[in-house]
Amino acid sequence: MKRTTWRIQALFLLIALPGQLDAWQQRGEDPTALPQTQADDYTRYELQAPGSGAFRIFYDVTATTPGKGHYFNTIRVGAKEEVHGVTDLMTGAPLEWEVVDGEEAQRTGHPRASPDGRYIRVTLARAIPEGGEARIRIDKTYWDRASYFVEGDEIVFDRSLGIKRNSVVLPAGYELIGVNHPSQVVVEEDGRIKVSFLNTGAAAVPYRVRARPLPPTASPPTSHGADAPEGLPEPPPATGPAQGAVARVGYTFEERAFQDREIVYFLLDPDSHAFRLFHDYTETRPGVDRYLNVVRAGSRVSDPEAYLLDTGERLVVETLKGGAITGRGLDIGSPPDPETEVVVVWFNPPGAGESRRLRIWETYTDPGRYLRVGDQLVWDRHLGRPRNAVVLPEGWYLTTSAFPAVVTEMEDGRIRLDFWDDEPDGVDAFVKALRR
């Protein structure tokens, strides 16, 4: 719950306190004295040779405290570490880092660091902009025999994981024989088996993975889809839902835990049928200079704006409809009809090894999915992203949520529901509320 609270506080720094950095600076306060906040953590553990106790860690994290020029990564007690490097995810460039003790961390930007702790202090490529963030990847190896060890002919990875999104990659030639928390299982391109999970709860997960060597006669694992045998009925789309008794032989899916798209809906007066929202998206394809958001049928969009979170820069946004979409040469996946509407966000395209993190704000009006029925507010919408949140209007209290949610009260008294969905096909959220 403490980690969840800090994530919400980080969100407030980005969306609820515009001008806060200016206010701190006007009062003469030093940003290094502010508590460190972060979001979007993802950890990949690659298990090394059995018996070594070693696992390589790739840790992606977003620093979110405006004005800070450093990020501090805690080195877990009991582990021996080797840091291979730190990368700025916007540019792909290496960043400077050093290991410091707790007192030095407190002095240089992490006031809540433990005096007895050790930290990787990363010098960010740019001070975190107001309303923005800094995304980095830390590459390190830990030796920790209490977390990764051998039992008979098995290897065991047993570790409490407080980060919400994690994956564990087995050594080559090993099969998975046990994992104690619901996880996706997939074969990597190099034939290693990976398990991953999105922690939808508030507490850390005591994650335990067991594996053993494959026998020499075993067929090696492959990441390539299988071809359907002749004579079977035509299968449904490879990436769509199952239909009837026809197997999705070529079905492919993305690692749900690694996906970093998220959305927050701020419900307005239900009589207006309107809600303000922002969604975050990372573009990694070299040369892509636009983001196309096709407005859902039955909805209307207004007041779009977008920002490059890496720099705080406001981006150029257009709203196009019908023939104007084709006239601009935009491909939205299917021919637009006269009522098709798309929001286009333009940005400087990433190069090889670079990425761009966007935040797109819009106001939607949708009488079919958000309305008042009698005294009740009703919000009924399919959510496709792994991380979704809904904030009730001021003065309303929650009475119904069909899909399990983490419920918190925001600093201004509004109620927030977080839907963290670890299934690849999304969920149907159904929410009702009444006035206090």
Protein Blocks (a to p, Z undefined) as FASTA:
>chain_A
ZZmmmmmmmmmmmmmmghklmmmmmnopafklpccddehiacddddddehklpacddddd
ddfbehiabdcddddehiacddfbdcdfknopacddddddfklmmmnopakbcfkbccdd
dddfbdcdehiacddddddddddfkloccehjbccdddddfbfbdcddddehiacfbdfb
dcdddddfkopacdddddfbfbdcddddddddddfkbccddfbdcdddehiacdddfklc
cehjbdcfklccddfklpccdcddddddfklopacdddddddfbghiabdcddddehiac
ehiacddfknopacdddddehjlmmmnopaehiacdfklccdddddddddehiacddddd
dddddfklgccehjbccdddddfbfbdcddddehiacfbdfbacdddddfkopacddddd
fbfnbpadddddddZZ
